[in-house]
Amino acid sequence: MALIRKILLSLGLFFVVHNSFSQLFQTSQPVQQLIDYSKRNTPAGYSPRLNILTLTPKGNLHYLFPFYHAFRDEEKFKKIYSEKGYYDELSQYFSFVGDYRTSQQYLVKSFDSVDDANRRKVFRMVEGIKSVEHVDARRYINYLARVRNSRVIMLNEAYAKPLHRAFALSLLSDLYRQGFRYLAMEMLNNFSNHTLTRLTLHTGYYTAEPVAGELVRTAIAMGYTLVSYEDTAASAHTIGQRDSIRAQNIYKVFQQDTAARILVYASYAHISKKISPDGYIPMGLAFKNVSGIDPVTIDQTDMSEESNFGYGRVFYQAYLQKYPLKSPSIALINNEPVNVTNNDLYDLSVIHPPVSYQDGRPTWLTLGGARQAFYLKPPSIGTYLVQAYYQDEIEGNGNKPWQLVPADQTYIPGGKKTYLLYLKKGKYMVIYRDIDYHILNTLNIEVN
């Protein structure tokens, strides 16, 4: 991302340091309802003393809890996180609750804006990209000799884009057939109370996001061993120290299993093998140095819809206007993979197509056909949030769904005021909640 900025700046594309994206997006009715409710009422569990946004008050998952505080005490949290950090945090919590569209809108609110003159420059620059062909990303990664011969593959994500987790999930079966048996994930809890053989509240904080939960469930069911590698003393360390410890924790797998093959899933540029100008050594390079193994690194953050910063967003728009891709792809020039942004931090770069929606929900939530659209009617007019939990997980957790991760959830009413969930075949308990997170009703369903 930093390299893209450098290239664009060299072309005279300077940042306009203020936000103006709010006027581009219309707040949806359920989001406005949540904002108004949080500001006008005292939601259950609200505490004016809270100084951090969290999903887990009193050790239970509460997917609306961070919104109550973020909207009711907006100015306080903007001071705590900074204005950009505030919008970035909210974008992540919207992704947790299953509202991908609003998640991306709030992510964009954290960006610097781009004026029309500089937008035109970006579009002209993209128009100059020639001789590019595109191939299916999953198929290319699966058959690339370097991947098939590699001991370690590192794939990254952006926190607020569960789309990236869906793509990671799509790679699991192919990599398993090639002999990969370990899935190391930055998002996994690395403290002694973690649970890595089944998905629970203690598996990780970001694994409470439903698509991340499906990634974990699928990996375990396939036979992967989950590896937690986060630095447990991260708050006391520099980012370089943290990445060094992460690399050493991953390398321990090879010290215990000399035949190991590992898929490492991390955030942003932590997987890079390039030392930064300020001397920072990211985890990818630190791992290469400590292990002697050169990992294949795959980025999917630069070229996803909305990207990671203002100019990246415009670059993506220009590129997809020129090349209207329909599936995750890798760009080739002369049969060699390229990163069209000229970012040299990674070996491969995945370009995601623009997101398509059905009744307010992204269609990639089918997870490659593993899940199907399932519509539910609310039992009462006060229904706000609809959650579907796996029945066997509820039974295995003492009938305490508030400590479990839903298979899917939404507060977005679709056609005829029904709620669209994406679910695999199986038995579920559906929980209907009001805007104060109280349970209104439950329903047992079976998806065939």
C-alpha positions as CSV (number, residue, x, y, z in Angstrom):
1,M,0.0,0.0,0.0
2,A,2.8,2.4,0.8
3,L,4.4,1.7,-2.6
4,I,1.2,2.6,-4.4
5,R,1.1,5.8,-2.5
6,K,4.7,6.5,-3.5
7,I,3.9,5.9,-7.2
8,L,0.8,8.0,-7.2
9,L,2.5,10.8,-5.4
10,S,5.4,10.8,-7.9
11,L,2.7,11.4,-10.6
12,G,1.5,14.5,-8.7
13,L,-1.5,12.8,-7.1
14,F,-1.5,14.4,-3.7
15,F,-3.8,13.6,-0.9
16,V,-6.7,15.9,0.1
17,V,-6.7,15.5,3.9
18,H,-10.3,15.6,4.7
19,N,-13.3,13.3,4.5
20,S,-16.1,13.9,2.0
21,F,-17.3,10.4,1.4
22,S,-20.3,10.6,3.7
23,Q,-22.2,12.5,1.0
24,L,-21.7,9.6,-1.4
25,F,-23.4,7.0,0.7
26,Q,-26.9,6.8,2.0
27,T,-27.3,5.3,5.4
28,S,-29.6,2.3,5.3
29,Q,-32.7,2.2,7.4
30,P,-31.6,-0.4,9.9
31,V,-28.3,1.4,10.5
32,Q,-30.0,4.7,11.0
33,Q,-32.4,3.0,13.4
34,L,-29.4,1.7,15.4
35,I,-27.8,5.2,15.4
36,D,-31.0,6.9,16.5
37,Y,-31.7,4.2,19.2
38,S,-28.2,4.4,20.6
39,K,-28.3,8.2,20.9
40,R,-31.8,8.6,22.2
41,N,-31.9,5.7,24.7
42,T,-29.8,4.0,27.3
43,P,-29.3,0.5,25.7
44,A,-29.1,-2.5,28.0
45,G,-25.5,-2.9,29.2
46,Y,-24.4,0.6,28.2
47,S,-21.7,2.1,30.4
48,P,-20.5,5.7,30.1
49,R,-17.1,4.6,31.6
50,L,-16.3,2.2,28.8
51,N,-13.2,3.4,26.9
52,I,-12.8,0.6,24.4
53,L,-15.2,-0.8,21.8
54,T,-15.7,-4.5,22.3
55,L,-17.9,-7.4,21.3
56,T,-17.5,-9.3,24.5
57,P,-19.0,-7.6,27.6
58,K,-19.1,-9.9,30.6
59,G,-17.6,-12.7,28.7
60,N,-20.4,-13.1,26.2
61,L,-20.7,-12.2,22.5
62,H,-23.0,-9.2,22.0
63,Y,-22.8,-8.0,18.3
64,L,-24.7,-4.7,18.9
65,F,-22.8,-3.7,22.0
66,P,-20.0,-1.8,20.3
67,F,-22.5,0.2,18.3
68,Y,-24.4,1.4,21.4
69,H,-21.2,3.0,22.7
70,A,-19.7,4.2,19.4
71,F,-22.9,6.1,18.4
72,R,-23.9,7.3,21.8
73,D,-20.4,8.5,22.7
74,E,-19.1,9.4,19.2
75,E,-16.9,12.3,20.2
76,K,-15.3,10.4,23.0
77,F,-14.4,7.5,20.9
78,K,-13.1,9.7,18.0
79,K,-10.7,11.2,20.6
80,I,-9.7,7.7,21.8
81,Y,-9.2,6.2,18.3
82,S,-8.8,9.3,16.2
83,E,-11.5,10.2,13.7
84,K,-10.1,7.8,11.0
85,G,-9.5,5.1,13.6
86,Y,-13.1,5.5,14.8
87,Y,-14.5,4.9,11.3
88,D,-12.1,2.0,10.7
89,E,-13.2,0.4,14.0
90,L,-16.9,0.7,13.1
91,S,-16.2,-0.8,9.7
92,Q,-14.9,-3.9,11.4
93,Y,-17.9,-4.2,13.7
94,F,-20.4,-3.8,10.8
95,S,-18.6,-6.7,9.2
96,F,-19.0,-8.8,12.4
97,V,-22.8,-8.2,12.3
98,G,-23.1,-9.2,8.7
99,D,-23.5,-5.8,7.0
100,Y,-20.8,-5.8,4.4
101,R,-22.1,-2.8,2.4
102,T,-22.1,-0.5,5.5
103,S,-18.8,-1.9,6.6
104,Q,-17.2,-0.8,3.4
105,Q,-18.9,2.6,3.6
106,Y,-17.5,3.2,7.0
107,L,-14.1,2.0,5.9
108,V,-14.1,4.6,3.1
109,K,-15.0,7.3,5.7
110,S,-11.5,6.6,7.2
111,F,-9.8,7.4,3.9
112,D,-8.4,10.7,2.7
113,S,-10.6,12.0,-0.2
114,V,-9.5,12.4,-3.8
115,D,-10.6,15.4,-5.9
116,D,-11.9,15.1,-9.5
117,A,-8.7,16.2,-11.1
118,N,-6.6,13.6,-9.4
119,R,-9.3,10.9,-10.1
120,R,-8.9,11.7,-13.8
121,K,-5.1,11.3,-13.5
122,V,-5.5,7.9,-11.9
123,F,-7.9,6.8,-14.7
124,R,-5.4,8.0,-17.3
125,M,-2.6,6.1,-15.6
126,V,-4.7,2.9,-15.6
127,E,-5.6,3.4,-19.2
128,G,-1.8,3.1,-20.0
129,I,-1.6,-0.4,-18.6
130,K,-1.4,-2.7,-21.6
131,S,-1.0,-6.4,-22.6
132,V,-2.6,-7.8,-19.4
133,E,-4.5,-11.1,-19.3
134,H,-6.4,-12.5,-16.3
135,V,-6.7,-16.0,-15.0
136,D,-8.8,-17.6,-12.3
137,A,-6.9,-17.0,-9.0
138,R,-7.8,-20.2,-7.2
139,R,-7.0,-22.4,-10.2
140,Y,-3.7,-20.5,-10.8
141,I,-2.6,-20.8,-7.2
142,N,-3.4,-24.5,-7.1
143,Y,-1.5,-25.3,-10.2
144,L,1.5,-22.9,-9.9
145,A,4.6,-25.0,-9.6
146,R,6.1,-22.7,-7.0
147,V,3.1,-23.1,-4.8
148,R,3.0,-26.9,-5.2
149,N,6.6,-27.1,-4.2
150,S,6.4,-24.6,-1.3
151,R,6.5,-25.5,2.4
152,V,4.8,-22.3,3.4
153,I,2.1,-20.1,1.7
154,M,1.2,-16.7,3.3
155,L,-2.1,-15.1,2.5
156,N,-3.2,-11.8,3.8
157,E,-6.5,-10.0,4.6
158,A,-8.0,-6.7,5.6
159,Y,-9.8,-6.8,8.9
160,A,-13.1,-5.4,7.6
161,K,-13.3,-7.6,4.6
162,P,-14.7,-11.1,5.3
163,L,-14.6,-11.5,1.5
164,H,-10.9,-12.3,2.0
165,R,-11.8,-15.0,4.5
166,A,-14.2,-16.5,1.9
167,F,-11.3,-16.6,-0.6
168,A,-9.0,-18.2,2.0
169,L,-11.7,-20.8,2.6
170,S,-11.9,-21.6,-1.1
171,L,-8.2,-22.6,-1.1
172,L,-8.3,-25.1,1.8
173,S,-9.4,-28.2,-0.1
174,D,-6.9,-27.7,-2.9
175,L,-4.0,-27.1,-0.4
176,Y,-5.0,-30.0,1.7
177,R,-4.8,-32.4,-1.3
178,Q,-1.3,-31.0,-1.8
179,G,-0.3,-32.0,1.7
180,F,-0.9,-28.8,3.7
181,R,-2.0,-29.8,7.2
182,Y,-1.5,-26.7,9.3
183,L,-3.4,-23.4,9.2
184,A,-1.7,-20.7,11.2
185,M,-3.9,-17.6,11.7
186,E,-3.0,-14.3,13.2
187,M,-6.6,-14.0,14.5
188,L,-6.3,-17.0,16.8
189,N,-6.1,-16.6,20.5
190,N,-2.6,-17.6,21.6
191,F,-3.2,-17.5,25.4
192,S,-3.6,-20.6,27.5
193,N,-7.4,-20.4,27.5
194,H,-7.7,-20.8,23.7
195,T,-9.7,-23.6,22.0
196,L,-8.3,-24.6,18.7
197,T,-10.0,-27.9,18.0
198,R,-13.5,-26.4,17.9
199,L,-14.9,-22.9,17.4
200,T,-15.8,-21.1,20.6
201,L,-15.7,-17.7,22.1
202,H,-12.1,-18.4,23.1
203,T,-10.8,-19.4,19.6
204,G,-10.1,-15.8,18.8
205,Y,-11.6,-12.3,18.7
206,Y,-11.9,-12.0,14.9
207,T,-13.1,-15.6,14.6
208,A,-16.3,-14.3,16.1
209,E,-17.0,-12.8,12.6
210,P,-19.3,-15.4,11.0
211,V,-17.3,-15.9,7.8
212,A,-14.1,-16.3,9.9
213,G,-16.0,-18.8,11.9
214,E,-16.8,-20.8,8.8
215,L,-13.2,-20.7,7.8
216,V,-12.2,-22.2,11.2
217,R,-15.0,-24.8,11.2
218,T,-14.1,-25.9,7.6
219,A,-10.4,-26.2,8.3
220,I,-11.0,-28.3,11.4
221,A,-13.5,-30.5,9.6
222,M,-11.0,-31.1,6.8
223,G,-8.3,-32.2,9.2
224,Y,-6.1,-29.0,9.5
225,T,-4.3,-28.3,12.7
226,L,-4.9,-24.7,13.8
227,V,-1.8,-22.8,14.9
228,S,-2.0,-19.7,17.0
229,Y,1.1,-17.6,16.6
230,E,0.3,-14.1,17.9
231,D,2.7,-12.3,20.2
232,T,1.0,-12.6,23.6
233,A,3.0,-9.5,24.8
234,A,2.3,-7.4,21.7
235,S,1.3,-4.3,23.6
236,A,4.8,-4.1,25.2
237,H,6.6,-4.6,21.9
238,T,7.4,-2.7,18.8
239,I,5.8,-3.9,15.5
240,G,9.1,-5.3,14.5
241,Q,9.5,-7.2,17.7
242,R,6.0,-8.5,17.4
243,D,6.5,-9.8,13.9
244,S,9.8,-11.4,14.9
245,I,8.0,-13.3,17.7
246,R,5.2,-14.3,15.3
247,A,7.7,-15.7,12.8
248,Q,9.5,-17.7,15.6
249,N,6.1,-19.1,16.7
250,I,5.3,-20.3,13.2
251,Y,8.8,-21.8,12.9
252,K,8.2,-23.9,16.0
253,V,5.8,-26.0,13.9
254,F,8.7,-27.1,11.7
255,Q,10.9,-27.8,14.7
256,Q,8.2,-30.3,15.8
257,D,7.2,-31.6,12.4
258,T,10.0,-31.5,9.8
259,A,7.6,-32.4,7.0
260,A,5.1,-29.7,7.8
261,R,3.4,-27.6,5.2
262,I,1.6,-24.5,6.4
263,L,-0.9,-22.0,5.2
264,V,-0.3,-18.8,7.1
265,Y,-3.2,-16.3,7.2
266,A,-2.3,-12.8,8.4
267,S,-3.2,-9.1,8.0
268,Y,-2.0,-6.6,5.5
269,A,1.8,-6.3,4.9
270,H,2.8,-8.5,7.7
271,I,3.4,-11.3,5.1
272,S,5.8,-9.1,3.1
273,K,9.4,-10.3,2.6
274,K,10.7,-6.7,2.0
275,I,12.4,-4.7,4.7
276,S,10.9,-1.2,5.0
277,P,12.9,2.0,4.6
278,D,12.7,2.6,8.3
279,G,14.2,-0.8,9.0
280,Y,11.0,-2.6,10.0
281,I,11.3,-6.3,9.2
282,P,7.8,-7.8,8.6
283,M,6.8,-11.3,9.6
284,G,7.3,-12.8,6.2
285,L,10.9,-11.7,6.0
286,A,11.5,-12.5,9.7
287,F,10.2,-16.1,9.0
288,K,12.4,-16.5,6.0
289,N,15.4,-15.4,8.0
290,V,14.8,-17.7,11.0
291,S,13.7,-20.7,9.0
292,G,15.6,-20.6,5.7
293,I,12.2,-21.2,4.0
294,D,11.1,-18.8,1.3
295,P,7.3,-18.5,1.6
296,V,5.0,-17.8,-1.3
297,T,3.2,-14.6,-0.4
298,I,-0.2,-13.7,-1.8
299,D,-1.9,-10.3,-1.4
300,Q,-5.6,-9.7,-1.7
301,T,-5.9,-6.3,0.0
302,D,-4.6,-3.9,-2.6
303,M,-7.1,-4.9,-5.3
304,S,-10.4,-5.5,-3.5
305,E,-13.4,-3.2,-3.9
306,E,-12.7,0.0,-1.9
307,S,-9.1,-1.0,-1.4
308,N,-7.3,0.3,1.7
309,F,-7.0,4.0,1.1
310,G,-8.4,6.8,-1.0
311,Y,-6.2,6.5,-4.1
312,G,-6.1,2.7,-4.0
313,R,-9.9,2.9,-4.1
314,V,-9.8,5.1,-7.2
315,F,-7.2,2.9,-8.8
316,Y,-9.4,-0.2,-8.3
317,Q,-12.4,1.6,-9.8
318,A,-10.4,2.6,-12.8
319,Y,-8.9,-0.9,-13.3
320,L,-12.2,-2.7,-13.0
321,Q,-13.8,-0.3,-15.4
322,K,-11.2,-1.2,-17.9
323,Y,-11.2,-4.9,-17.0
324,P,-14.7,-5.9,-15.8
325,L,-13.6,-9.1,-13.9
326,K,-16.3,-11.5,-12.7
327,S,-14.2,-13.7,-10.4
328,P,-11.1,-13.5,-8.2
329,S,-8.2,-13.2,-10.7
330,I,-4.5,-12.9,-11.1
331,A,-3.1,-10.6,-13.8
332,L,-0.4,-11.9,-16.2
333,I,1.9,-10.2,-18.6
334,N,3.8,-12.5,-20.9
335,N,2.5,-15.4,-18.8
336,E,4.1,-14.1,-15.7
337,P,2.1,-12.9,-12.7
338,V,2.2,-9.2,-12.0
339,N,0.8,-6.8,-9.4
340,V,-0.9,-4.1,-11.5
341,T,-0.3,-1.5,-8.8
342,N,3.5,-2.1,-9.1
343,N,3.6,-3.2,-5.4
344,D,6.6,-5.4,-5.1
345,L,5.9,-6.6,-1.5
346,Y,4.3,-9.9,-2.6
347,D,4.8,-12.8,-5.0
348,L,1.2,-12.9,-6.2
349,S,-1.7,-10.4,-6.1
350,V,-5.4,-11.4,-6.2
351,I,-7.8,-9.0,-7.9
352,H,-11.3,-9.4,-6.5
353,P,-14.3,-8.4,-8.6
354,P,-16.9,-5.8,-7.5
355,V,-19.3,-7.2,-5.0
356,S,-22.8,-8.1,-6.1
357,Y,-25.7,-8.1,-3.7
358,Q,-29.0,-9.9,-3.2
359,D,-31.5,-8.3,-0.8
360,G,-28.7,-6.3,0.7
361,R,-26.3,-9.2,1.2
362,P,-23.2,-10.0,-0.8
363,T,-23.6,-13.1,-3.0
364,W,-20.1,-14.3,-2.3
365,L,-21.6,-15.4,1.1
366,T,-22.6,-18.6,-0.7
367,L,-18.9,-19.5,-0.1
368,G,-18.5,-21.1,-3.5
369,G,-21.8,-22.9,-3.4
370,A,-21.3,-24.5,0.0
371,R,-24.2,-22.4,1.4
372,Q,-27.6,-21.5,0.0
373,A,-29.9,-18.5,0.3
374,F,-32.5,-19.1,3.1
375,Y,-35.3,-16.6,3.8
376,L,-36.9,-16.1,7.2
377,K,-39.9,-14.1,8.3
378,P,-39.7,-12.2,11.5
379,P,-42.1,-13.4,14.3
380,S,-42.9,-9.9,15.4
381,I,-42.7,-6.3,14.4
382,G,-39.9,-5.6,17.0
383,T,-37.5,-8.0,15.3
384,Y,-34.1,-6.3,14.6
385,L,-31.4,-8.9,14.4
386,V,-31.7,-12.5,13.0
387,Q,-29.0,-15.0,13.9
388,A,-28.7,-18.7,12.9
389,Y,-26.6,-21.0,15.1
390,Y,-25.6,-24.6,14.5
391,Q,-27.9,-26.8,16.6
392,D,-25.1,-29.2,17.5
393,E,-22.8,-26.4,18.7
394,I,-25.6,-25.1,21.0
395,E,-26.2,-28.5,22.4
396,G,-22.4,-29.0,22.9
397,N,-22.1,-25.7,24.7
398,G,-24.8,-26.2,27.4
399,N,-27.5,-24.5,25.4
400,K,-25.7,-21.1,25.6
401,P,-25.7,-19.6,22.1
402,W,-24.6,-16.2,23.5
403,Q,-21.1,-17.7,23.8
404,L,-21.1,-19.1,20.2
405,V,-20.4,-17.7,16.7
406,P,-23.5,-17.6,14.4
407,A,-23.2,-19.4,11.1
408,D,-24.7,-16.2,9.7
409,Q,-26.6,-13.1,10.9
410,T,-28.2,-10.0,9.6
411,Y,-30.4,-7.0,10.5
412,I,-31.1,-6.2,6.8
413,P,-34.7,-6.8,5.8
414,G,-34.9,-8.0,2.2
415,G,-37.9,-8.5,-0.1
416,K,-41.3,-8.7,1.6
417,K,-39.5,-7.9,4.8
418,T,-37.9,-11.3,5.1
419,Y,-34.3,-11.8,6.2
420,L,-31.8,-13.5,4.0
421,L,-29.3,-15.8,5.6
422,Y,-26.7,-18.0,3.8
423,L,-26.6,-21.4,5.3
424,K,-25.1,-24.9,4.7
425,K,-27.3,-28.0,4.8
426,G,-28.0,-28.8,8.4
427,K,-30.0,-28.1,11.6
428,Y,-30.0,-24.6,13.1
429,M,-31.5,-22.6,15.9
430,V,-32.6,-19.2,14.7
431,I,-32.7,-16.4,17.3
432,Y,-34.7,-13.3,16.8
433,R,-33.5,-10.3,18.8
434,D,-34.8,-6.8,19.3
435,I,-32.6,-3.7,18.9
436,D,-31.8,-4.0,22.7
437,Y,-30.4,-7.5,22.0
438,H,-33.2,-9.2,24.0
439,I,-34.3,-12.5,22.6
440,L,-37.8,-12.3,21.2
441,N,-38.2,-15.8,19.8
442,T,-36.3,-18.8,18.7
443,L,-37.0,-21.2,15.8
444,N,-35.5,-24.6,14.9
445,I,-35.0,-25.1,11.2
446,E,-33.4,-27.6,8.9
447,V,-31.8,-26.5,5.6
448,N,-31.9,-29.3,3.0
